[in-house]
């Protein structure tokens, strides 16, 4: 249960971060500082990386909690 809770809260933080970065990219695109292609590539890559990290966190947290709780039980 603790692993799932930690994963959900971390995923929320990652989503907020990715959405903030996309907002900044949108502002840059509207001002003409970045091209449409660069906007699309960066937006897609940030969203993809964010989703990958959010899914990978579950396995990382599970291992971390096993190490911490396993060491305290001995």
Steps between C-alpha positions, in 0.01 A plus 500: 500500500785738581662432162180583315446819700858617443471422130173691462631810675822493297302456178289804590816706552641378167174587320501851646863544393438377145191720462700802618774428246239465224352837600844658471549341159159630390598853605826468307314376194247785512781756524670343201810396696468132403367342182194278473713192441716569805186564708347170395819301551573646843141472620475137387836409652425664837162327521653165401785531748259603775277198438803269490630631830158481663461134400858419601457652844281216618775243451765729646293576808414133544868406506583790731225409746610134495855605585393738776233277655703183448798649682287619791334159547829316557 
